[in-house]
Amino acid sequence: MSTTDRPRSAAAASRAGPVDDEASLVAAAKAGDLRSFEELVHRYEARIYRLTYNITQNREDAQDATQDAFLKSYQHLPDFQGDSRFYTWLVRIAVNEALMKLRRRRPQEISLDESIQTADDLVPREIEDWGPKPDQRVEQSELQTVLARSIAQLEPAYRIVFQLRDIEELSTEETARLLGLSVPAVKSRLLRARLKLRQSLDRLFHGGARSDLQESEL
């Protein structure tokens, strides 16, 4: 057998090219290959931390939730049936861990299980991107600061849906299943989040985002 014909480990294959080999990594990890699971951790750790931080708005809680999510995913790996992507399953675990941190710290926080009655629930709709491109008005670093601040100010029920749909790019159906919500409720909350963000960003940009940032840093 030539060297090119030798089988490679799933972890090695994952570094060989852009092929989506998540399924092979998961299969190898379920068979006891710890290096394959470590590759999954390496692949998704930054994204899961960003997700948990955007939910909790607290670095220590986000770090704990991220660690707990990977630990639980490893412990329950035999239960993963492959009905969805491993990353989607991991996101579900991470969201639950982050929400538990959030509720312990802020017990009066609005629950995602609580229905929000709005007229938008009846006719969910999409809205176009936020007006003039903000990166034409401010430097990229300033834009990221403004956007992160605006997202952080959203109520958790809206912020989490926005995070999953527009940042993690999960489908509406995946987001609904993950959060235990109906599809119309997800669409309504996403619409409300986008409208609130657009209002916030328009106010900052039309009012002078640069001056606001400078004053806040004094």
matplotlib code that plots the C-alpha trace (Angstrom):
import matplotlib.pyplot as plt

x = [0.0, 1.4, 1.5, -1.2, -3.5, -3.1, -6.3, -6.1, -7.7, -10.8, -9.0, -6.2, -8.7, -10.4, -7.3, -6.7, -9.2, -12.5, -14.7, -17.4, -16.3, -18.2, -20.1, -16.9, -15.4, -18.5, -18.5, -14.9, -15.5, -18.4, -16.1, -13.7, -11.3, -10.7, -8.6, -11.6, -13.7, -10.9, -11.0, -14.7, -13.9, -11.2, -13.5, -16.5, -15.2, -14.9, -18.4, -20.0, -18.3, -19.5, -23.0, -23.0, -21.5, -24.2, -26.8, -25.3, -23.4, -20.9, -17.5, -17.2, -20.7, -20.0, -16.8, -18.5, -21.5, -19.1, -17.1, -20.3, -21.7, -18.7, -18.6, -22.3, -22.0, -19.2, -21.0, -24.2, -22.4, -23.9, -27.3, -26.7, -28.6, -27.4, -30.9, -29.3, -25.8, -23.6, -23.1, -26.9, -27.1, -24.2, -25.8, -29.0, -26.9, -25.0, -28.1, -29.6, -26.4, -26.3, -29.9, -29.5, -26.6, -28.7, -31.7, -29.7, -28.1, -31.3, -34.3, -36.7, -35.5, -38.2, -38.5, -38.2, -41.1, -43.4, -45.4, -45.2, -48.4, -47.8, -49.6, -46.5, -47.2, -50.1, -48.1, -44.4, -42.4, -38.8, -37.3, -34.5, -31.0, -30.4, -30.5, -27.3, -24.3, -22.9, -19.4, -19.4, -19.8, -17.6, -14.4, -15.0, -13.8, -16.3, -19.1, -18.4, -18.5, -21.7, -23.4, -22.3, -23.5, -26.9, -27.3, -26.5, -29.2, -31.9, -34.2, -33.0, -36.1, -35.2, -31.4, -31.2, -33.4, -31.4, -28.2, -29.3, -30.9, -28.8, -25.4, -25.3, -27.5, -29.7, -33.0, -36.2, -37.3, -34.1, -34.3, -37.9, -37.1, -34.1, -35.9, -39.2, -41.1, -43.5, -42.2, -44.4, -43.1, -39.5, -40.3, -42.1, -39.2, -36.7, -38.6, -38.9, -35.1, -34.2, -36.6, -35.1, -31.6, -32.4, -33.9, -31.0, -28.4, -30.3, -30.4, -26.6, -25.6, -27.9, -27.0, -23.3, -21.9, -18.4, -19.3, -21.3, -18.3, -15.9, -18.1, -18.6, -14.8, -14.0]
y = [0.0, 3.4, 6.2, 8.0, 5.0, 4.9, 5.8, 9.0, 9.7, 11.9, 14.6, 14.7, 14.7, 17.7, 19.7, 18.5, 20.7, 22.6, 19.5, 19.5, 16.4, 17.2, 13.9, 11.8, 13.7, 13.0, 9.3, 9.0, 10.8, 8.5, 5.5, 6.8, 9.0, 11.9, 13.8, 14.0, 15.6, 18.0, 19.0, 19.8, 21.9, 23.7, 24.3, 25.6, 27.0, 30.7, 30.6, 29.0, 31.5, 34.4, 32.9, 32.4, 35.9, 37.6, 35.8, 36.4, 39.6, 38.4, 37.0, 34.6, 33.2, 32.8, 31.0, 28.7, 28.1, 27.3, 24.8, 23.2, 22.9, 21.0, 18.8, 17.9, 17.4, 14.9, 13.1, 12.8, 12.1, 8.6, 10.2, 12.3, 10.6, 12.8, 14.2, 17.6, 19.0, 18.4, 22.2, 22.8, 20.3, 21.9, 25.3, 24.0, 22.8, 26.0, 28.2, 26.2, 26.6, 30.3, 30.8, 29.0, 31.4, 34.4, 33.3, 32.6, 36.1, 37.9, 35.9, 38.6, 38.5, 37.8, 34.1, 32.9, 30.6, 33.6, 34.5, 38.1, 39.3, 41.7, 42.4, 41.2, 37.7, 37.6, 38.7, 38.0, 39.8, 40.5, 44.0, 45.2, 45.9, 48.9, 51.8, 53.4, 51.1, 52.2, 51.2, 54.1, 56.5, 55.1, 53.0, 49.2, 49.1, 51.8, 50.1, 46.8, 48.7, 50.4, 47.3, 45.1, 47.8, 48.0, 44.2, 44.1, 46.5, 44.3, 42.5, 38.8, 37.4, 39.4, 39.3, 35.5, 35.1, 37.7, 36.0, 32.6, 33.7, 36.6, 35.9, 32.1, 31.9, 29.1, 28.6, 29.9, 26.3, 25.4, 28.5, 27.7, 24.1, 25.1, 27.7, 25.8, 28.6, 28.6, 29.7, 32.8, 33.8, 33.5, 35.6, 38.2, 38.4, 38.6, 41.4, 43.3, 42.8, 44.1, 47.1, 48.0, 47.7, 49.7, 52.4, 52.4, 52.5, 55.2, 57.3, 56.9, 57.5, 60.4, 61.9, 61.3, 57.9, 59.3, 62.0, 59.5, 57.1, 59.9, 61.1, 57.6, 57.0, 60.2]
z = [0.0, -0.9, 1.5, -0.4, 0.2, 3.9, 5.8, 7.8, 11.2, 11.2, 13.0, 10.4, 7.6, 9.1, 8.6, 5.0, 3.2, 3.2, 3.0, 5.6, 7.6, 10.8, 10.6, 10.3, 13.3, 15.3, 14.3, 15.3, 18.6, 19.4, 18.8, 21.4, 19.4, 21.8, 19.3, 17.0, 19.7, 20.5, 16.8, 17.2, 20.3, 18.4, 15.4, 17.4, 20.7, 19.6, 18.0, 21.1, 23.4, 21.3, 21.4, 25.2, 25.8, 23.7, 25.8, 29.2, 28.6, 31.2, 30.4, 33.4, 32.8, 29.1, 29.8, 32.2, 29.9, 27.0, 29.1, 30.4, 26.9, 25.6, 28.6, 28.4, 24.6, 25.2, 28.1, 25.9, 22.6, 22.5, 22.6, 19.5, 16.6, 13.8, 13.0, 12.8, 12.5, 15.5, 15.7, 15.9, 18.7, 20.4, 20.1, 21.7, 24.7, 24.9, 24.8, 27.6, 29.7, 29.0, 29.8, 33.2, 34.0, 33.0, 35.0, 38.1, 37.9, 36.8, 38.1, 37.0, 33.4, 30.8, 29.9, 26.4, 27.2, 27.9, 24.8, 23.6, 22.0, 19.1, 15.9, 14.1, 15.2, 12.7, 9.7, 10.1, 7.4, 6.5, 6.4, 4.2, 5.4, 7.7, 5.3, 4.1, 4.8, 8.1, 7.2, 4.8, 7.8, 10.5, 10.7, 10.9, 14.5, 15.5, 13.7, 15.5, 18.8, 18.0, 16.7, 19.7, 22.1, 20.3, 20.3, 24.0, 24.8, 23.2, 25.6, 26.0, 24.2, 21.1, 21.4, 21.5, 18.5, 16.6, 17.6, 16.4, 13.2, 11.9, 13.5, 13.8, 10.6, 11.9, 10.0, 11.5, 12.0, 13.8, 16.0, 16.9, 17.8, 19.8, 21.9, 22.1, 20.2, 17.3, 13.9, 13.9, 17.3, 16.1, 13.0, 15.2, 17.6, 14.8, 13.2, 16.5, 17.1, 13.6, 14.0, 17.4, 16.1, 13.0, 15.2, 17.5, 14.7, 12.8, 15.9, 16.5, 12.9, 12.2, 15.6, 15.1, 16.2, 16.4, 18.9, 21.0, 21.1, 22.0, 24.8, 26.2, 26.3, 28.2]

ax = plt.figure().add_subplot(projection="3d")
ax.plot(x, y, z, "-o")
ax.set_aspect("equal")
plt.show()
